[in-house]
Amino acid sequence: MTETPPFSGSLTRRRFLAAASAALLPAPAFAQAMGEGNVDIAIVGGGAAGIAAARKVADAKRSYVLLEAGPKLGGRARTLNVFGQNVDLGASGFARGDGTLAESAQAAGQGLVALPSGRRLFDGRREAHESGYDAFAAALGKARRDLLVAADSGKDPAAATILAAASGAPATVSGWSATAAAFLGPMSCGRPLASLSALDLALRDAPPDDTTGPAGMGALMEALGAWLNVQTDAPVTQITNAGRLHMLTVRNQRTPIRARAIILAVPAPVIAAGAIRFNPALPPRFANAFRAIPAGALEQVAFLLPGNPLGLEPNETVLARVGADGKVPPALLRGRINGSDVHVLTFADAQAREIAEKGETAALALVRTYLGATFGIAGDTVKEVSASRWTSDPLFRGALAAASPGQGAQRRVFADPLQNRIFLAGDYVDTSGWGTLTAAWSAGEAAATRALRLVGDGPA
Ligand SMILES: Cc1cc2nc3c(=O)[nH]c(=O)nc-3n(C[C@H](O)[C@H](O)[C@H](O)COP(=O)(O)OP(=O)(O)OC[C@H]3O[C@@H](n4cnc5c(N)ncnc54)[C@H](O)[C@@H]3O)c2cc1C
């Protein structure tokens, strides 16, 4: 498996001029005004949220730096070259009509391609009948309505309690209700329904992904950040409130960066784990809110499945009915990536944690078991896999952050600034779109707007 070379994309003339004239660190005029190593706005974390924020700050011609701990931009949108194909092992698409990501991509000259709508349902090794599709749609609609009713009641029990009470059976039994429950819970949030807040799930209202980048979402993110003032391999370890400026300590850099405002766009579990020290410490309200949304585990595994045995169109998604014996955990298949033989399975919760801990040997065994039990595909058809490990990577510590029972209202805390100068951005901030690329992008832009308002027109 090799990483794709940085996507060259197309740097438009407008972007190039903006980049060149945006008083980027360490431009001499700016350094004189602010002092060497100082910026108006420091952005921490180079995923979708950080990239969107930095683009907006650069467009406003304020000085800034985007500090990314890893070797490249993109965060949980990461495209790898696997089995000769560009394959996303994180976000693989987004909802075109949701927020401004599509608009930004198009303005930057980046092409977009449509994903097939809906998903293919399988039942007992073959495609489901119409009645299966109807049953799944009805079960999903009912589960969402039941969660909304529960949210309206003002209580916030575990989502499993609501779905079990409504169906009269535990949400773990087989059938289309169980499949819908698995889709809403572990498959979307990486945790069992028993550990998820009914309120947080009820409020989640993200439209389905219908669009992707032709070279992958990771490549698209890199292209959108290509002209920004970025420091990679620059993990921020401490943020200190120094009065009118905040100081950011970056590992292996002797001089801290001083900023008038900070946009913090690192994953919530990274903050919850204390990977960045705050001086003074995070106020209890924020510390509690971060603890209230623990990480869920989702890992993706790419493999070759020659001959299109499932009869799929390029980039189709397949969901199989949860089996009666409950032995095979649910997973989501993305088939025939860009029309090739490469397929990707997403595993959740316990299986995802196993992949994150043990790596590709465990992933290969899980893929073979799943394909055999679900589609009757012989185990040795898949010889080799390439797997993500978001959950064990200290820069991510999970796939996304979902609230625990009783904690669904905590997400609102993230809308407030921290110490008046730190604006939180990332996919965990939005109360309805959380856990998506478009929510991260919008949160980055919103944080930038607020930070720009704070720094105003003049230097500190
Ligand atoms: C397996 C998987 C599949 C997904 N599929 C989809 C999908 O199909 N569609 C969709 O919309 N969403 C999907 N998502 C969710 C989507 O990827 C995220 O919501 C989105 O990418 C989050 O963007 P972000 O900018 O908030 O955070 P991130 O992308 O996580 O970026 C945060 C950045 O902060 C950096 N960082 C961490 N610590 C520090 C530090 N101390 N200093 C500096 N930088 C630091 C990290 O290296 C990272 O680059 C998926 C996620 C996963 C894991």
The ligand as an SDF file (V2000), in Angstrom:
LIG
                    3D

 53 58  0  0  0  0  0  0  0  0999 V2000
  -13.8570    5.0780    8.4680 C   0  0  0  0  0  0  0  0  0  0  0  0
  -14.5410    6.4130    8.3230 C   0  0  0  0  0  0  0  0  0  0  0  0
  -15.4350    6.5980    7.2860 C   0  0  0  0  0  0  0  0  0  0  0  0
  -16.0760    7.8290    7.1220 C   0  0  0  0  0  0  0  0  0  0  0  0
  -16.9080    8.0020    6.0600 N   0  0  0  0  0  0  0  0  0  0  0  0
  -17.4780    9.2170    5.8640 C   0  0  0  0  0  0  0  0  0  0  0  0
  -18.2290    9.4740    4.6940 C   0  0  0  0  0  0  0  0  0  0  0  0
  -18.3110    8.6340    3.8010 O   0  0  0  0  0  0  0  0  0  0  0  0
  -18.8280   10.6890    4.5690 N   0  0  0  0  0  0  0  0  0  0  0  0
  -18.6750   11.6680    5.5060 C   0  0  0  0  0  0  0  0  0  0  0  0
  -19.2470   12.7560    5.3420 O   0  0  0  0  0  0  0  0  0  0  0  0
  -17.9140   11.4710    6.5990 N   0  0  0  0  0  0  0  0  0  0  0  0
  -17.3100   10.2770    6.7930 C   0  0  0  0  0  0  0  0  0  0  0  0
  -16.5070   10.0750    7.8780 N   0  0  0  0  0  0  0  0  0  0  0  0
  -16.3420   11.1750    8.8360 C   0  0  0  0  0  0  0  0  0  0  0  0
  -15.3720   12.2180    8.2910 C   0  0  0  0  0  0  0  0  0  0  0  0
  -14.1970   11.6030    7.8780 O   0  0  0  0  0  0  0  0  0  0  0  0
  -15.0730   13.2140    9.3980 C   0  0  0  0  0  0  0  0  0  0  0  0
  -16.2800   13.7120    9.9030 O   0  0  0  0  0  0  0  0  0  0  0  0
  -14.2430   14.4110    8.9180 C   0  0  0  0  0  0  0  0  0  0  0  0
  -13.2050   13.9970    8.0800 O   0  0  0  0  0  0  0  0  0  0  0  0
  -13.7150   15.1320   10.1490 C   0  0  0  0  0  0  0  0  0  0  0  0
  -12.9740   16.2690    9.7730 O   0  0  0  0  0  0  0  0  0  0  0  0
  -12.3000   17.1600   10.9100 P   0  0  0  0  0  0  0  0  0  0  0  0
  -11.5720   18.2390   10.2300 O   0  0  0  0  0  0  0  0  0  0  0  0
  -13.3010   17.4940   11.9360 O   0  0  0  0  0  0  0  0  0  0  0  0
  -11.2740   16.1830   11.6530 O   0  0  0  0  0  0  0  0  0  0  0  0
  -10.0610   15.3500   11.0540 P   0  0  0  0  0  0  0  0  0  0  0  0
  -10.2720   15.0460    9.6390 O   0  0  0  0  0  0  0  0  0  0  0  0
   -9.8590   14.2090   11.9930 O   0  0  0  0  0  0  0  0  0  0  0  0
   -8.8200   16.3450   11.1580 O   0  0  0  0  0  0  0  0  0  0  0  0
   -8.2180   16.6360   12.3790 C   0  0  0  0  0  0  0  0  0  0  0  0
   -6.7240   16.8310   12.1400 C   0  0  0  0  0  0  0  0  0  0  0  0
   -6.1170   17.2200   13.3750 O   0  0  0  0  0  0  0  0  0  0  0  0
   -4.8080   16.6730   13.3850 C   0  0  0  0  0  0  0  0  0  0  0  0
   -4.2990   16.7020   14.7520 N   0  0  0  0  0  0  0  0  0  0  0  0
   -4.5640   15.8600   15.7760 C   0  0  0  0  0  0  0  0  0  0  0  0
   -3.8990   16.2580   16.8750 N   0  0  0  0  0  0  0  0  0  0  0  0
   -3.2130   17.3760   16.5510 C   0  0  0  0  0  0  0  0  0  0  0  0
   -2.3340   18.2520   17.2720 C   0  0  0  0  0  0  0  0  0  0  0  0
   -2.0470   18.0640   18.5590 N   0  0  0  0  0  0  0  0  0  0  0  0
   -1.7740   19.2960   16.6090 N   0  0  0  0  0  0  0  0  0  0  0  0
   -2.0520   19.5200   15.2940 C   0  0  0  0  0  0  0  0  0  0  0  0
   -2.8720   18.7100   14.5770 N   0  0  0  0  0  0  0  0  0  0  0  0
   -3.4460   17.6600   15.1950 C   0  0  0  0  0  0  0  0  0  0  0  0
   -4.9940   15.2870   12.7980 C   0  0  0  0  0  0  0  0  0  0  0  0
   -3.7730   14.7490   12.3350 O   0  0  0  0  0  0  0  0  0  0  0  0
   -6.0120   15.5630   11.6900 C   0  0  0  0  0  0  0  0  0  0  0  0
   -5.3790   15.7980   10.4450 O   0  0  0  0  0  0  0  0  0  0  0  0
  -15.8250    8.8710    8.0420 C   0  0  0  0  0  0  0  0  0  0  0  0
  -14.9050    8.6940    9.0690 C   0  0  0  0  0  0  0  0  0  0  0  0
  -14.2470    7.4750    9.2000 C   0  0  0  0  0  0  0  0  0  0  0  0
  -13.2340    7.3130   10.2790 C   0  0  0  0  0  0  0  0  0  0  0  0
  1  2  1  0
  2  3  1  0
  2 52  2  0
  3  4  2  0
  4  5  1  0
  4 50  1  0
  5  6  2  0
  6  7  1  0
  6 13  1  0
  7  8  2  0
  7  9  1  0
  9 10  1  0
 10 11  2  0
 10 12  1  0
 12 13  2  0
 13 14  1  0
 14 15  1  0
 14 50  1  0
 15 16  1  0
 16 17  1  0
 16 18  1  0
 18 19  1  0
 18 20  1  0
 20 21  1  0
 20 22  1  0
 22 23  1  0
 23 24  1  0
 24 25  2  0
 24 26  1  0
 24 27  1  0
 27 28  1  0
 28 29  2  0
 28 30  1  0
 28 31  1  0
 31 32  1  0
 32 33  1  0
 33 34  1  0
 33 48  1  0
 34 35  1  0
 35 36  1  0
 35 46  1  0
 36 37  1  0
 36 45  1  0
 37 38  2  0
 38 39  1  0
 39 40  1  0
 39 45  2  0
 40 41  1  0
 40 42  2  0
 42 43  1  0
 43 44  2  0
 44 45  1  0
 46 47  1  0
 46 48  1  0
 48 49  1  0
 50 51  2  0
 51 52  1  0
 52 53  1  0
M  END
$$$$
